[in-house]
Amino acid sequence: MSTLAVLRDLRRAYAAARFPHATWSTVPVEGVPCEVLAVGQGDPLVLIHGGLDSCMQWAPILGRLARHHRCFAVERPSNGASGHFRYRGYAGDPRSHFARVVRDLMDGIRVHRAPLVGNSLGGLAAAAFALDYPERVERLVFVGAPAGHEDHRPPRPVRLLASPVTGPLVAALSRRGTRADARRSLRALACRDPERVEPELVDIGVATTRHNARGWHEFLRWAVHGGQLRPELRSQNWMPRLRMPVTYVIGEYDTFATPAHVRRVADGIGAAFHLVPGAGHLPWLDEPHRTVEALLHTRSHHA
């Protein structure tokens, strides 16, 4: 069985067991078929996952969010079970590319306007879309530091995978990754206590990595220059131009940017800022209740 078939089987089995009436759809994004998991009823809420991950990133809190919204966990190209975008040699404007990705996803699910929730690279994509299509964004919620807000170098696993020297080897080894490897990656990049993550989700993470490792290396070669995210993607510089409410929900131990730095950015634009004690870059993995409360029930003071 192919890595894609294994991954899809695991994802659909998990969703069917935990989210009644969940639906899967495929939409074209920048010419690539991308998957969307939809759960719940009510006003739409669009969730955009972080880098080197998938729409299943949101699974631990998707049921809670679905009590209040029709949740669309969308998946960017070259991630999860979505199609591969050829970043090698791609010369288009990086920010515009991310904006079009979100535009195509929202067009594909037939949502014209909604709140956007983004983690890490998903937060960068949401901000890029909000700059180009402000009338379509009700509010922005960054859960975990958005890419482009860093005040230090990316964590070592990201730098190794992005490197033209070590990246191919790391990608090859990742295609043989195990559950233990996945938990180590979670601890290094995402959360403080990876043992809290369900074994089924860890297995989905293993399958996701095996299927996407080479594509992730190609993406990072394009997005990361000299060990840092390329300057065109410095999303913190875009924030003063946004005119919709903005909220940051940041874990105390976020591995990509210090909370103090992100708070300064938030204060500079009048955005709401919520610190999640004891949590990492994906704060809902450590503190799901606090994260959901902040995500659902906060508004910024941004005018």
Backbone as CSV, one residue per row, in Angstrom:
resi,resn,N_x,N_y,N_z,CA_x,CA_y,CA_z,C_x,C_y,C_z
1,MET,0.847,-1.194,0.000,0.000,0.000,0.000,0.884,1.246,0.000
2,SER,0.525,2.248,-0.778,1.326,3.463,-0.872,1.248,4.252,0.428
3,THR,2.236,5.143,0.628,2.213,5.984,1.820,0.974,6.872,1.840
4,LEU,0.515,7.326,0.675,-0.678,8.160,0.610,-1.917,7.372,1.014
5,ALA,-2.048,6.143,0.541,-3.203,5.327,0.890,-3.241,5.027,2.388
6,VAL,-2.077,4.723,2.961,-2.010,4.471,4.404,-2.446,5.710,5.172
7,LEU,-1.935,6.855,4.773,-2.252,8.101,5.459,-3.739,8.406,5.378
8,ARG,-4.313,8.284,4.201,-5.744,8.582,4.056,-6.597,7.629,4.884
9,ASP,-6.256,6.366,4.904,-7.021,5.400,5.701,-6.981,5.769,7.184
10,LEU,-5.808,6.111,7.687,-5.678,6.467,9.100,-6.481,7.730,9.426
11,ARG,-6.406,8.717,8.563,-7.115,9.982,8.802,-8.619,9.789,8.805
12,ARG,-9.099,9.075,7.831,-10.547,8.908,7.730,-11.110,8.033,8.854
13,ALA,-10.356,7.041,9.255,-10.794,6.207,10.367,-10.860,7.023,11.658
14,TYR,-9.867,7.850,11.892,-9.847,8.684,13.089,-11.037,9.653,13.091
15,ALA,-11.229,10.353,11.980,-12.308,11.341,11.909,-13.676,10.683,12.049
16,ALA,-13.872,9.537,11.406,-15.168,8.855,11.471,-15.500,8.419,12.895
17,ALA,-14.482,8.031,13.658,-14.711,7.551,15.016,-14.985,8.676,16.002
18,ARG,-14.511,9.883,15.714,-14.586,10.957,16.713,-15.465,12.128,16.322
19,PHE,-15.718,12.332,15.057,-16.472,13.499,14.619,-17.683,13.062,13.795
20,PRO,-18.832,12.893,14.434,-20.039,12.504,13.688,-20.326,13.503,12.571
21,HIS,-20.673,12.982,11.440,-21.056,13.787,10.269,-19.892,14.587,9.683
22,ALA,-18.663,14.213,10.012,-17.516,14.860,9.378,-17.520,14.576,7.885
23,THR,-17.068,15.543,7.106,-16.987,15.366,5.654,-15.594,15.731,5.166
24,TRP,-15.155,15.030,4.129,-13.898,15.326,3.471,-14.199,15.840,2.068
25,SER,-13.418,16.802,1.622,-13.549,17.272,0.251,-12.164,17.594,-0.292
26,THR,-12.079,17.694,-1.593,-10.832,18.042,-2.265,-11.076,19.273,-3.119
27,VAL,-10.223,20.290,-2.980,-10.378,21.532,-3.735,-9.052,21.861,-4.423
28,PRO,-9.104,22.526,-5.573,-7.865,22.903,-6.272,-7.236,24.143,-5.653
29,VAL,-5.950,24.070,-5.344,-5.224,25.181,-4.720,-3.928,25.398,-5.485
30,GLU,-3.807,26.540,-6.157,-2.621,26.812,-6.966,-2.351,25.643,-7.928
31,GLY,-3.426,25.066,-8.455,-3.305,23.972,-9.402,-3.062,22.618,-8.789
32,VAL,-3.139,22.503,-7.456,-2.847,21.259,-6.748,-4.080,20.832,-5.951
33,PRO,-4.466,19.548,-5.989,-5.622,19.105,-5.186,-5.274,19.083,-3.696
34,CYS,-6.100,19.755,-2.898,-5.866,19.832,-1.457,-7.107,19.379,-0.692
35,GLU,-6.892,18.799,0.470,-7.979,18.207,1.234,-8.477,19.152,2.326
36,VAL,-9.764,18.989,2.651,-10.408,19.784,3.692,-11.269,18.851,4.536
37,LEU,-11.122,18.948,5.845,-11.973,18.234,6.786,-12.939,19.242,7.389
38,ALA,-14.245,18.981,7.277,-15.273,19.881,7.804,-16.058,19.172,8.896
39,VAL,-16.239,19.879,10.021,-16.900,19.313,11.191,-17.765,20.394,11.835
40,GLY,-18.964,20.030,12.287,-19.791,20.932,13.076,-20.793,21.711,12.258
41,GLN,-21.540,22.559,12.963,-22.566,23.390,12.358,-22.417,24.813,12.871
42,GLY,-22.999,25.759,12.142,-22.959,27.150,12.568,-22.142,28.004,11.634
43,ASP,-21.758,29.169,12.120,-20.952,30.086,11.313,-19.588,29.463,11.028
44,PRO,-19.026,29.745,9.857,-17.758,29.099,9.493,-16.582,29.601,10.315
45,LEU,-15.653,28.697,10.543,-14.359,28.997,11.160,-13.325,28.235,10.350
46,VAL,-12.337,28.940,9.809,-11.326,28.325,8.943,-10.034,28.181,9.724
47,LEU,-9.530,26.953,9.791,-8.314,26.643,10.542,-7.208,26.245,9.570
48,ILE,-6.056,26.934,9.674,-4.956,26.728,8.742,-3.750,26.199,9.527
49,HIS,-3.355,24.982,9.231,-2.309,24.301,9.994,-0.931,24.910,9.755
50,GLY,-0.002,24.526,10.610,1.365,25.016,10.512,2.202,24.247,9.518
51,GLY,3.493,24.546,9.503,4.396,23.918,8.554,4.686,22.471,8.885
52,LEU,4.977,21.694,7.847,5.374,20.296,8.007,4.342,19.536,8.841
53,ASP,3.074,19.681,8.464,1.998,19.064,9.236,0.803,18.819,8.326
54,SER,-0.404,18.907,8.870,-1.595,18.609,8.080,-2.817,19.174,8.773
55,CYS,-3.968,19.050,8.124,-5.213,19.507,8.732,-5.526,18.755,10.016
56,MET,-4.955,17.553,10.194,-5.202,16.765,11.400,-4.524,17.361,12.626
57,GLN,-3.706,18.365,12.438,-3.090,19.065,13.552,-4.132,19.563,14.550
58,TRP,-5.313,19.943,14.035,-6.355,20.530,14.870,-7.246,19.484,15.541
59,ALA,-7.048,18.213,15.261,-7.961,17.173,15.732,-8.210,17.195,17.240
60,PRO,-7.185,17.455,18.095,-7.445,17.415,19.533,-8.466,18.439,20.027
61,ILE,-8.685,19.543,19.290,-9.667,20.541,19.724,-10.793,20.732,18.717
62,LEU,-10.790,19.962,17.655,-11.785,20.172,16.613,-13.199,19.913,17.141
63,GLY,-13.371,18.887,17.966,-14.692,18.599,18.515,-15.221,19.729,19.375
64,ARG,-14.354,20.345,20.184,-14.773,21.462,21.027,-15.161,22.671,20.182
65,LEU,-14.355,22.961,19.166,-14.658,24.100,18.306,-15.937,23.873,17.510
66,ALA,-16.195,22.621,17.145,-17.361,22.298,16.320,-18.673,22.460,17.070
67,ARG,-18.627,22.617,18.391,-19.859,22.911,19.142,-20.352,24.324,18.869
68,HIS,-19.460,25.167,18.328,-19.781,26.582,18.125,-19.754,26.994,16.658
69,HIS,-19.069,26.237,15.808,-18.845,26.663,14.431,-18.897,25.470,13.473
70,ARG,-19.112,25.779,12.215,-18.800,24.858,11.141,-17.316,25.028,10.870
71,CYS,-16.513,24.079,11.320,-15.063,24.191,11.250,-14.534,23.569,9.967
72,PHE,-13.731,24.323,9.256,-13.061,23.833,8.054,-11.566,23.762,8.351
73,ALA,-11.060,22.554,8.571,-9.623,22.354,8.742,-9.033,22.135,7.361
74,VAL,-8.466,23.197,6.804,-7.985,23.160,5.423,-6.526,22.715,5.404
75,GLU,-6.103,22.216,4.254,-4.751,21.675,4.139,-4.018,22.333,2.978
76,ARG,-2.842,22.862,3.269,-2.049,23.532,2.251,-1.332,22.522,1.353
77,PRO,-0.946,22.933,0.154,-0.204,22.029,-0.735,1.082,21.528,-0.080
78,SER,1.516,20.347,-0.492,2.746,19.710,-0.005,2.684,19.353,1.469
79,ASN,1.483,19.162,1.982,1.285,18.761,3.368,0.179,17.714,3.440
80,GLY,0.229,16.880,4.489,-0.826,15.897,4.690,-1.029,15.016,3.477
81,ALA,-2.284,14.845,3.100,-2.625,14.032,1.936,-2.912,14.886,0.706
82,SER,-2.585,16.171,0.784,-2.800,17.063,-0.354,-1.695,16.886,-1.392
83,GLY,-1.938,17.429,-2.576,-0.980,17.288,-3.662,0.290,18.086,-3.427
84,HIS,1.290,17.779,-4.214,2.622,18.376,-4.067,2.762,19.580,-4.992
85,PHE,3.113,20.733,-4.406,3.413,21.930,-5.184,4.914,21.965,-5.444
86,ARG,5.297,22.244,-6.668,6.712,22.217,-7.016,7.368,23.543,-6.627
87,TYR,7.931,23.570,-5.407,8.621,24.769,-4.933,10.011,24.901,-5.527
88,ARG,10.583,23.799,-5.952,11.912,23.882,-6.560,11.842,24.729,-7.837
89,GLY,12.570,25.817,-7.852,12.590,26.689,-9.013,11.427,27.664,-9.083
90,TYR,10.512,27.638,-8.092,9.369,28.554,-8.128,9.852,29.969,-7.829
91,ALA,9.537,30.901,-8.734,10.056,32.265,-8.620,8.974,33.288,-8.322
92,GLY,7.770,32.832,-8.014,6.698,33.765,-7.709,6.907,34.470,-6.379
93,ASP,6.194,35.573,-6.188,6.283,36.320,-4.936,5.790,35.449,-3.785
94,PRO,6.608,35.237,-2.753,6.225,34.315,-1.684,4.955,34.717,-0.946
95,ARG,4.850,36.014,-0.580,3.666,36.425,0.166,2.401,36.250,-0.661
96,SER,2.450,36.625,-1.928,1.279,36.475,-2.790,0.903,35.009,-2.971
97,HIS,1.910,34.136,-3.005,1.630,32.705,-3.112,0.810,32.231,-1.918
98,PHE,1.220,32.595,-0.704,0.473,32.170,0.474,-0.937,32.760,0.479
99,ALA,-1.075,34.005,0.039,-2.407,34.615,-0.026,-3.300,33.860,-0.994
100,ARG,-2.755,33.460,-2.131,-3.560,32.721,-3.113,-3.924,31.333,-2.604
101,VAL,-3.027,30.722,-1.844,-3.344,29.415,-1.272,-4.610,29.506,-0.413
102,VAL,-4.655,30.497,0.478,-5.830,30.647,1.339,-7.052,31.053,0.518
103,ARG,-6.857,31.922,-0.458,-7.981,32.311,-1.325,-8.582,31.096,-2.013
104,ASP,-7.749,30.257,-2.588,-8.254,29.081,-3.294,-8.944,28.112,-2.338
105,LEU,-8.403,27.965,-1.139,-9.036,27.086,-0.155,-10.416,27.606,0.218
106,MET,-10.525,28.906,0.482,-11.822,29.462,0.868,-12.808,29.443,-0.288
107,ASP,-12.331,29.697,-1.488,-13.213,29.570,-2.650,-13.691,28.132,-2.803
108,GLY,-12.796,27.176,-2.559,-13.136,25.776,-2.726,-14.173,25.276,-1.748
109,ILE,-14.174,25.843,-0.531,-15.187,25.441,0.452,-16.387,26.382,0.430
110,ARG,-16.374,27.350,-0.485,-17.480,28.292,-0.691,-17.754,29.119,0.557
111,VAL,-16.693,29.583,1.156,-16.785,30.497,2.297,-16.210,31.835,1.849
112,HIS,-17.053,32.851,1.808,-16.570,34.148,1.346,-15.867,34.907,2.456
113,ARG,-16.423,34.848,3.678,-15.852,35.626,4.780,-15.959,34.819,6.065
114,ALA,-14.902,34.834,6.858,-14.902,34.039,8.086,-13.747,34.479,8.974
115,PRO,-13.783,34.123,10.246,-12.576,34.238,11.063,-11.549,33.215,10.604
116,LEU,-10.280,33.586,10.623,-9.199,32.678,10.259,-8.349,32.389,11.485
117,VAL,-8.079,31.116,11.713,-7.219,30.686,12.808,-6.002,30.019,12.187
118,GLY,-4.820,30.532,12.491,-3.609,29.992,11.884,-2.550,29.679,12.905
119,ASN,-1.856,28.569,12.687,-0.720,28.195,13.515,0.555,28.271,12.688
120,SER,1.571,28.997,13.171,2.893,28.998,12.563,2.833,29.425,11.093
121,LEU,3.205,28.570,10.149,3.105,28.936,8.732,1.658,29.172,8.311
122,GLY,0.729,28.535,8.989,-0.676,28.820,8.734,-1.046,30.230,9.157
123,GLY,-0.413,30.723,10.233,-0.634,32.105,10.631,-0.068,33.079,9.615
124,LEU,1.106,32.772,9.083,1.688,33.598,8.022,0.757,33.634,6.814
125,ALA,0.254,32.473,6.404,-0.651,32.408,5.252,-1.920,33.210,5.502
126,ALA,-2.468,33.108,6.722,-3.675,33.856,7.052,-3.421,35.359,6.992
127,ALA,-2.266,35.799,7.502,-1.937,37.223,7.463,-1.743,37.715,6.033
128,ALA,-1.091,36.907,5.196,-0.905,37.282,3.795,-2.248,37.435,3.096
129,PHE,-3.165,36.506,3.357,-4.502,36.594,2.760,-5.236,37.829,3.268
130,ALA,-5.116,38.118,4.567,-5.812,39.262,5.141,-5.324,40.580,4.545
131,LEU,-4.049,40.648,4.165,-3.533,41.851,3.511,-4.147,42.048,2.131
132,ASP,-4.267,40.958,1.375,-4.742,41.061,-0.002,-6.259,41.038,-0.112
133,TYR,-6.931,40.409,0.854,-8.390,40.259,0.795,-9.009,40.607,2.150
134,PRO,-8.810,41.831,2.634,-9.267,42.173,3.990,-10.772,42.033,4.180
135,GLU,-11.535,42.247,3.107,-12.990,42.154,3.220,-13.475,40.741,3.487
136,ARG,-12.602,39.755,3.342,-12.998,38.362,3.528,-12.593,37.799,4.899
137,VAL,-11.973,38.624,5.722,-11.471,38.147,7.014,-12.208,38.863,8.141
138,GLU,-13.001,38.120,8.887,-13.733,38.693,10.019,-12.786,39.047,11.157
139,ARG,-11.888,38.144,11.486,-10.844,38.388,12.475,-9.742,37.363,12.269
140,LEU,-8.571,37.671,12.799,-7.418,36.778,12.721,-7.068,36.297,14.123
141,VAL,-6.848,34.998,14.258,-6.379,34.442,15.517,-5.119,33.637,15.226
142,PHE,-4.018,34.042,15.815,-2.757,33.321,15.684,-2.579,32.449,16.919
143,VAL,-2.644,31.138,16.737,-2.472,30.199,17.840,-1.097,29.566,17.680
144,GLY,-0.165,29.980,18.514,1.236,29.662,18.277,1.845,30.771,17.433
145,ALA,3.104,31.077,17.680,3.744,32.192,16.984,3.664,32.017,15.474
146,PRO,3.165,33.021,14.747,3.139,32.917,13.284,4.557,32.891,12.716
147,ALA,4.748,32.136,11.669,6.027,32.198,10.965,6.268,33.633,10.505
148,GLY,7.509,34.067,10.609,7.841,35.439,10.273,7.831,36.374,11.465
149,HIS,7.534,35.837,12.646,7.604,36.611,13.888,8.828,36.207,14.731
150,GLU,9.694,35.382,14.200,10.794,34.824,14.996,11.738,35.910,15.497
151,ASP,12.243,35.717,16.719,13.305,36.571,17.235,14.578,35.769,17.499
152,HIS,14.634,34.569,16.933,15.844,33.743,17.002,15.795,32.750,15.844
153,ARG,16.841,32.000,15.661,16.886,31.039,14.553,15.838,29.951,14.743
154,PRO,15.340,29.356,13.652,14.400,28.249,13.792,15.021,27.094,14.561
155,PRO,14.209,26.242,15.168,14.755,25.082,15.885,15.625,24.216,14.973
156,ARG,16.557,23.511,15.583,17.544,22.734,14.839,16.928,21.750,13.845
157,PRO,15.853,21.005,14.186,15.299,20.082,13.194,14.857,20.769,11.906
158,VAL,14.340,21.988,12.020,13.928,22.729,10.825,15.148,23.136,10.013
159,ARG,16.193,23.617,10.676,17.401,24.034,9.960,18.061,22.851,9.253
160,LEU,18.059,21.692,9.903,18.678,20.517,9.286,17.909,20.072,8.040
161,LEU,16.579,20.092,8.116,15.773,19.674,6.961,15.847,20.694,5.835
162,ALA,16.039,21.971,6.181,16.112,23.016,5.160,17.451,23.045,4.447
163,SER,18.485,22.515,5.073,19.839,22.624,4.524,19.998,21.796,3.250
164,PRO,20.680,22.363,2.234,20.957,21.575,1.027,21.927,20.436,1.284
165,VAL,22.676,20.506,2.394,23.654,19.470,2.721,23.003,18.346,3.509
166,THR,22.353,18.693,4.623,21.782,17.671,5.504,20.334,17.336,5.176
167,GLY,19.652,18.235,4.478,18.223,18.047,4.217,17.852,16.746,3.528
168,PRO,18.530,16.368,2.436,18.169,15.109,1.767,18.319,13.890,2.663
169,LEU,19.357,13.871,3.503,19.545,12.747,4.419,18.455,12.721,5.478
170,VAL,18.151,13.884,6.052,17.080,13.954,7.056,15.756,13.504,6.449
171,ALA,15.476,13.938,5.220,14.225,13.538,4.558,14.193,12.030,4.340
172,ALA,15.307,11.455,3.924,15.356,10.005,3.693,15.142,9.234,4.994
173,LEU,15.773,9.680,6.059,15.595,9.015,7.355,14.167,9.177,7.860
174,SER,13.567,10.336,7.597,12.202,10.592,8.061,11.192,9.678,7.393
175,ARG,11.517,9.217,6.213,10.595,8.315,5.515,10.557,6.934,6.161
176,ARG,11.438,6.700,7.131,11.420,5.447,7.881,11.148,5.715,9.364
177,GLY,10.519,6.860,9.647,10.297,7.279,11.021,9.355,6.360,11.785
178,THR,9.472,6.407,13.101,8.685,5.574,14.002,7.848,6.451,14.936
179,ARG,7.006,5.793,15.739,6.223,6.521,16.725,7.137,7.240,17.716
180,ALA,8.234,6.607,18.119,9.180,7.249,19.037,9.797,8.495,18.395
181,ASP,10.121,8.413,17.112,10.646,9.581,16.400,9.626,10.712,16.406
182,ALA,8.358,10.364,16.174,7.310,11.380,16.125,7.162,12.085,17.467
183,ARG,7.227,11.331,18.551,7.110,11.955,19.870,8.315,12.852,20.167
184,ARG,9.499,12.452,19.711,10.668,13.315,19.898,10.500,14.625,19.110
185,SER,9.967,14.531,17.921,9.734,15.743,17.124,8.695,16.641,17.780
186,LEU,7.650,16.035,18.324,6.644,16.820,19.034,7.269,17.586,20.190
187,ARG,8.136,16.918,20.944,8.777,17.588,22.082,9.705,18.706,21.607
188,ALA,10.405,18.484,20.518,11.366,19.473,20.034,10.700,20.691,19.410
189,LEU,9.519,20.493,18.820,8.922,21.559,18.017,7.569,22.045,18.489
190,ALA,6.763,21.182,19.109,5.338,21.484,19.214,4.788,21.602,20.622
191,CYS,5.204,20.747,21.548,4.540,20.713,22.852,5.506,20.286,23.941
192,ARG,5.101,20.509,25.173,5.923,20.151,26.316,5.783,18.685,26.702
193,ASP,4.598,18.124,26.504,4.330,16.754,26.952,3.745,15.930,25.809
194,PRO,4.593,15.361,24.950,4.085,14.588,23.804,3.343,13.330,24.202
195,GLU,3.500,12.875,25.444,2.773,11.677,25.872,1.280,11.929,25.965
196,ARG,0.882,13.203,25.992,-0.548,13.513,26.042,-1.218,13.347,24.692
197,VAL,-0.452,13.262,23.629,-1.019,13.140,22.285,-1.465,11.693,22.056
198,GLU,-2.686,11.534,21.567,-3.245,10.194,21.350,-2.337,9.355,20.445
199,PRO,-2.189,8.066,20.737,-1.376,7.203,19.874,-1.847,7.211,18.421
200,GLU,-3.161,7.287,18.215,-3.672,7.294,16.839,-3.211,8.536,16.081
201,LEU,-3.155,9.678,16.788,-2.671,10.890,16.142,-1.160,10.845,15.914
202,VAL,-0.450,10.201,16.819,0.988,10.021,16.599,1.218,9.167,15.352
203,ASP,0.426,8.116,15.197,0.559,7.266,14.008,0.235,8.042,12.733
204,ILE,-0.769,8.911,12.815,-1.080,9.763,11.658,0.091,10.689,11.369
205,GLY,0.736,11.191,12.434,1.913,12.021,12.241,3.063,11.282,11.578
206,VAL,3.265,10.031,11.984,4.305,9.215,11.355,4.011,9.042,9.873
207,ALA,2.763,8.695,9.544,2.391,8.490,8.141,2.502,9.783,7.347
208,THR,2.155,10.912,7.975,2.263,12.214,7.310,3.719,12.526,6.975
209,THR,4.607,12.280,7.925,6.027,12.544,7.693,6.588,11.638,6.608
210,ARG,6.270,10.353,6.666,6.770,9.434,5.654,6.335,9.849,4.248
211,HIS,5.110,10.325,4.138,4.597,10.692,2.819,5.159,12.024,2.318
212,ASN,5.463,12.957,3.236,5.766,14.328,2.820,7.214,14.771,3.017
213,ALA,8.072,13.930,3.594,9.409,14.394,3.993,10.175,15.043,2.844
214,ARG,10.151,14.428,1.674,10.905,15.000,0.544,10.314,16.329,0.096
215,GLY,8.991,16.406,0.058,8.340,17.662,-0.303,8.602,18.753,0.706
216,TRP,8.672,18.395,1.986,8.983,19.385,3.017,10.388,19.929,2.854
217,HIS,11.332,19.068,2.512,12.695,19.543,2.261,12.693,20.532,1.100
218,GLU,11.988,20.219,0.034,11.925,21.116,-1.115,11.303,22.454,-0.723
219,PHE,10.220,22.411,0.057,9.575,23.642,0.507,10.526,24.483,1.351
220,LEU,11.206,23.855,2.306,12.099,24.609,3.187,13.298,25.170,2.440
221,ARG,13.793,24.455,1.434,14.876,25.003,0.602,14.426,26.313,-0.042
222,TRP,13.134,26.398,-0.382,12.579,27.605,-1.006,12.296,28.691,0.026
223,ALA,11.805,28.309,1.204,11.319,29.282,2.181,12.394,29.772,3.140
224,VAL,13.442,28.992,3.359,14.463,29.321,4.350,15.777,29.604,3.642
225,HIS,16.357,30.766,3.930,17.640,31.155,3.354,18.611,31.490,4.479
226,GLY,19.781,30.860,4.454,20.771,31.143,5.475,20.327,30.811,6.881
227,GLY,19.508,29.787,7.001,19.037,29.377,8.315,17.902,30.206,8.865
228,GLN,17.380,31.169,8.080,16.278,32.025,8.514,15.196,32.042,7.439
229,LEU,13.954,32.279,7.859,12.879,32.447,6.892,13.203,33.631,5.984
230,ARG,12.958,33.490,4.702,13.349,34.532,3.763,12.697,35.873,4.125
231,PRO,13.389,36.994,3.883,12.921,38.306,4.350,11.531,38.681,3.850
232,GLU,11.157,38.230,2.648,9.833,38.570,2.105,8.698,38.009,2.952
233,LEU,9.020,37.053,3.825,8.000,36.415,4.653,8.077,36.883,6.106
234,ARG,8.639,38.026,6.341,8.727,38.578,7.694,7.353,39.133,8.076
235,SER,6.468,38.267,8.505,5.063,38.629,8.683,4.831,39.664,9.771
236,GLN,5.723,39.760,10.756,5.484,40.750,11.811,5.488,42.165,11.240
237,ASN,6.152,42.365,10.105,6.174,43.688,9.480,4.853,44.030,8.800
238,TRP,4.017,43.024,8.566,2.734,43.273,7.895,1.653,43.712,8.870
239,MET,1.833,43.423,10.153,0.747,43.569,11.114,0.161,44.979,11.182
240,PRO,0.970,46.055,11.128,0.364,47.391,11.215,-0.586,47.712,10.067
241,ARG,-0.507,46.965,8.973,-1.360,47.248,7.823,-2.706,46.532,7.902
242,LEU,-2.880,45.671,8.884,-4.138,44.939,9.019,-5.178,45.795,9.725
243,ARG,-6.425,45.680,9.298,-7.486,46.500,9.855,-8.653,45.686,10.410
244,MET,-8.420,44.413,10.677,-9.433,43.578,11.317,-8.952,43.209,12.717
245,PRO,-9.830,42.742,13.597,-9.385,42.329,14.930,-8.347,41.216,14.843
246,VAL,-7.344,41.304,15.714,-6.260,40.324,15.741,-6.065,39.846,17.180
247,THR,-5.908,38.540,17.333,-5.649,37.938,18.639,-4.474,36.985,18.532
248,TYR,-3.592,37.033,19.510,-2.494,36.077,19.628,-2.758,35.176,20.831
249,VAL,-2.613,33.863,20.621,-2.709,32.878,21.702,-1.404,32.097,21.664
250,ILE,-0.511,32.375,22.603,0.879,31.923,22.514,1.245,31.084,23.736
251,GLY,1.854,29.930,23.497,2.329,29.088,24.580,3.541,29.687,25.268
252,GLU,3.640,29.444,26.558,4.749,29.967,27.356,6.100,29.510,26.823
253,TYR,6.129,28.302,26.231,7.389,27.720,25.769,7.405,27.564,24.240
254,ASP,6.827,28.516,23.551,6.843,28.471,22.089,8.285,28.395,21.605
255,THR,8.555,27.461,20.692,9.929,27.224,20.245,10.353,28.116,19.076
256,PHE,9.425,28.864,18.492,9.769,29.638,17.303,9.925,31.129,17.578
257,ALA,9.309,31.646,18.630,9.468,33.044,19.015,9.157,33.158,20.500
258,THR,9.885,34.001,21.193,9.611,34.148,22.615,8.295,34.898,22.809
259,PRO,7.516,34.515,23.820,6.262,35.228,24.082,6.459,36.722,24.293
260,ALA,7.568,37.117,24.920,7.809,38.547,25.141,7.907,39.293,23.819
261,HIS,8.585,38.693,22.847,8.702,39.337,21.543,7.344,39.424,20.853
262,VAL,6.598,38.322,20.854,5.285,38.328,20.195,4.361,39.331,20.876
263,ARG,4.460,39.426,22.194,3.617,40.390,22.907,3.936,41.822,22.491
264,ARG,5.199,42.122,22.264,5.555,43.472,21.806,4.934,43.759,20.447
265,VAL,4.949,42.759,19.557,4.304,42.941,18.252,2.816,43.174,18.434
266,ALA,2.176,42.362,19.286,0.735,42.499,19.525,0.398,43.857,20.119
267,ASP,1.167,44.276,21.118,0.909,45.574,21.744,1.073,46.717,20.747
268,GLY,2.008,46.553,19.811,2.258,47.604,18.841,1.103,47.854,17.896
269,ILE,0.236,46.866,17.732,-0.917,47.041,16.835,-2.234,47.013,17.596
270,GLY,-2.185,46.967,18.922,-3.415,46.934,19.703,-4.140,45.611,19.639
271,ALA,-3.410,44.530,19.381,-4.031,43.208,19.308,-4.145,42.611,20.706
272,ALA,-5.092,41.713,20.878,-5.207,40.974,22.125,-4.089,39.946,22.200
273,PHE,-3.603,39.704,23.405,-2.536,38.730,23.610,-2.897,37.846,24.788
274,HIS,-2.837,36.529,24.576,-3.136,35.570,25.634,-1.989,34.583,25.740
275,LEU,-1.385,34.505,26.899,-0.321,33.546,27.170,-0.938,32.276,27.735
276,VAL,-0.517,31.127,27.210,-0.988,29.838,27.706,0.148,29.220,28.518
277,PRO,0.055,29.261,29.832,1.145,28.738,30.667,1.376,27.243,30.444
278,GLY,2.639,26.856,30.476,2.985,25.444,30.388,2.805,24.821,29.028
279,ALA,2.619,25.630,27.980,2.323,25.098,26.654,3.410,25.466,25.659
280,GLY,3.462,24.710,24.557,4.448,24.926,23.522,3.882,25.612,22.296
281,HIS,4.493,25.361,21.148,4.148,26.040,19.895,2.749,25.661,19.398
282,LEU,2.302,24.475,19.706,0.914,24.073,19.474,0.256,24.002,20.850
283,PRO,-0.159,25.149,21.399,-0.532,25.196,22.813,-1.703,24.293,23.179
284,TRP,-2.550,23.962,22.205,-3.695,23.106,22.515,-3.287,21.664,22.819
285,LEU,-2.096,21.250,22.410,-1.652,19.897,22.743,-1.363,19.762,24.237
286,ASP,-0.913,20.852,24.864,-0.631,20.844,26.300,-1.819,21.337,27.123
287,GLU,-2.494,22.371,26.623,-3.575,23.006,27.374,-4.775,23.249,26.457
288,PRO,-5.504,22.191,26.106,-6.607,22.353,25.147,-7.708,23.289,25.639
289,HIS,-8.093,23.180,26.912,-9.204,23.987,27.407,-8.860,25.469,27.375
290,ARG,-7.695,25.838,27.895,-7.301,27.244,27.915,-7.155,27.800,26.509
291,THR,-6.623,26.991,25.619,-6.439,27.458,24.240,-7.764,27.712,23.557
292,VAL,-8.705,26.792,23.695,-10.012,26.956,23.064,-10.748,28.162,23.647
293,GLU,-10.678,28.338,24.959,-11.329,29.492,25.574,-10.782,30.792,25.001
294,ALA,-9.473,30.891,24.888,-8.876,32.107,24.346,-9.238,32.291,22.879
295,LEU,-9.242,31.208,22.140,-9.520,31.270,20.702,-10.961,31.712,20.430
296,LEU,-11.896,31.181,21.196,-13.319,31.425,20.919,-13.850,32.717,21.516
297,HIS,-13.344,33.098,22.662,-14.038,34.117,23.440,-13.246,35.389,23.626
298,THR,-12.315,35.661,22.732,-11.549,36.897,22.836,-11.758,37.741,21.594
299,ARG,-11.621,39.025,21.771,-11.619,39.978,20.662,-10.458,40.931,20.898
300,SER,-9.834,41.393,19.829,-8.741,42.343,20.016,-9.283,43.749,20.096
301,HIS,-8.396,44.687,20.419,-8.772,46.110,20.463,-8.335,46.830,19.196
302,HIS,-7.899,46.025,18.209,-7.388,46.619,16.961,-8.518,47.348,16.242
303,ALA,-8.284,48.569,15.831,-9.331,49.348,15.176,-9.215,49.255,13.676
